[in-house]
Amino acid sequence: MDSTNRTLKEAVEAQFSAAAAAYATSGVHAGGPDLEAMLVAARPDGAQRLLDVGSGAGHTSIFFAPHVAEVHAIDLSTAMLDQGRRLAAERGLTNLEWHCGEAETLPFPDAHFDLVTSRQSAHHYEDLERALTEIVRVLRPGGRLVVVDSVAPEDHAGDTFLNTSEILRDASHVRDHRVSDWCRMLEAAGLQAEAGDRWWIDMDFEEWVRRSATPPDAVEALRAFVRRAPQDVRAPFFPDPEGCSRVRLEAGLVVGKRAA
């Protein structure tokens, strides 16, 4: 791994280790209609082995645990994994295992999992196409990948504005991809792609930057950037006329099916 990769991986780990407790209690991550939609898309039958990539504080792993035989959660941050273990123990769940590692080099055998999930983590993967290659490798024939992540608009101006905002807020952010990009990358990785539901997530701006521990100077730069942007570009994401009391992000579900 080169020095650039190490720097980004370290930024992601530091960012989320420091914020692990906040993510464990975050309403955006602990619940929402996307979890039920992921369950419907995954079609678990109770006997499957599931891998949750970028598991964070374990909310997706824990949600799926009653519906499958076993769950393996993997994340770069040991602090996040500790939060997941704690939450699972509080719920009396015993079919979860927790692994420290990265999406681009999964420490599992070929064709080991029936299902793979990734929820609100892929925008931190430095090399998403490599991660998808790894996911396909560990996914058995006939298996499914179910992803929910923040998505960018299809138009260039909206895409650029959103991703610039995200990077100003969070140095570990890589990219919110367009749904069309997701489908293209899934197909290139050897999966049959299908786009699913989309949801707007409405959050308090101060909570949004506090959860990511955005430095004060970066918060001010973000406010200034939002306020200077054209109204029609920023309004879908920052609906307040002043620009910075609320923030809205769009999440989308995509499914990748591996041929049997």
RANORVEN-V893752 format. One record per backbone hydrogen bond with DSSP energy under -1.0 kcal/mol. NH is the residue of the N-H (numbers start at 1). CO is the residue of the C=O. If there is no record, write none. Layout:
BEGIN
nh->NH co->CO
nh->NH co->CO
END
This chain:
BEGIN
nh->6 co->2
nh->7 co->3
nh->8 co->4
nh->9 co->5
nh->10 co->6
nh->11 co->7
nh->12 co->8
nh->13 co->9
nh->14 co->10
nh->15 co->11
nh->16 co->12
nh->17 co->13
nh->18 co->14
nh->19 co->15
nh->23 co->19
nh->24 co->20
nh->30 co->26
nh->31 co->27
nh->35 co->32
nh->37 co->33
nh->38 co->34
nh->39 co->35
nh->40 co->36
nh->41 co->37
nh->42 co->38
nh->43 co->39
nh->46 co->67
nh->50 co->70
nh->51 co->115
nh->52 co->72
nh->53 co->117
nh->54 co->74
nh->55 co->74
nh->58 co->55
nh->62 co->58
nh->63 co->59
nh->64 co->60
nh->65 co->61
nh->67 co->64
nh->68 co->65
nh->69 co->48
nh->70 co->48
nh->71 co->95
nh->72 co->50
nh->73 co->97
nh->74 co->52
nh->75 co->99
nh->81 co->77
nh->82 co->78
nh->83 co->79
nh->84 co->80
nh->85 co->81
nh->86 co->82
nh->87 co->83
nh->88 co->84
nh->89 co->85
nh->90 co->86
nh->91 co->87
nh->92 co->89
nh->93 co->88
nh->97 co->71
nh->99 co->73
nh->101 co->75
nh->105 co->102
nh->108 co->106
nh->111 co->137
nh->113 co->138
nh->114 co->49
nh->115 co->49
nh->116 co->144
nh->117 co->51
nh->118 co->146
nh->120 co->148
nh->124 co->121
nh->125 co->122
nh->131 co->127
nh->132 co->128
nh->133 co->129
nh->134 co->130
nh->135 co->131
nh->136 co->132
nh->137 co->133
nh->138 co->134
nh->140 co->113
nh->143 co->140
nh->144 co->114
nh->145 co->256
nh->146 co->116
nh->147 co->254
nh->148 co->118
nh->149 co->252
nh->151 co->250
nh->152 co->177
nh->159 co->155
nh->160 co->156
nh->161 co->157
nh->162 co->158
nh->163 co->159
nh->164 co->160
nh->165 co->161
nh->166 co->162
nh->167 co->163
nh->168 co->164
nh->169 co->165
nh->170 co->166
nh->173 co->170
nh->174 co->123
nh->175 co->123
nh->182 co->178
nh->183 co->179
nh->184 co->180
nh->185 co->181
nh->186 co->182
nh->187 co->183
nh->188 co->184
nh->189 co->185
nh->190 co->187
nh->191 co->186
nh->192 co->257
nh->194 co->255
nh->196 co->253
nh->199 co->251
nh->201 co->249
nh->203 co->247
nh->205 co->245
nh->208 co->204
nh->209 co->205
nh->210 co->206
nh->211 co->207
nh->213 co->210
nh->214 co->209
nh->219 co->215
nh->220 co->216
nh->221 co->217
nh->222 co->218
nh->223 co->219
nh->224 co->220
nh->225 co->221
nh->226 co->222
nh->227 co->223
nh->228 co->224
nh->233 co->230
nh->234 co->230
nh->235 co->231
nh->237 co->234
nh->238 co->234
nh->243 co->240
nh->247 co->203
nh->248 co->237
nh->249 co->201
nh->251 co->199
nh->252 co->149
nh->253 co->197
nh->254 co->147
nh->255 co->194
nh->256 co->145
nh->257 co->192
nh->258 co->143
END
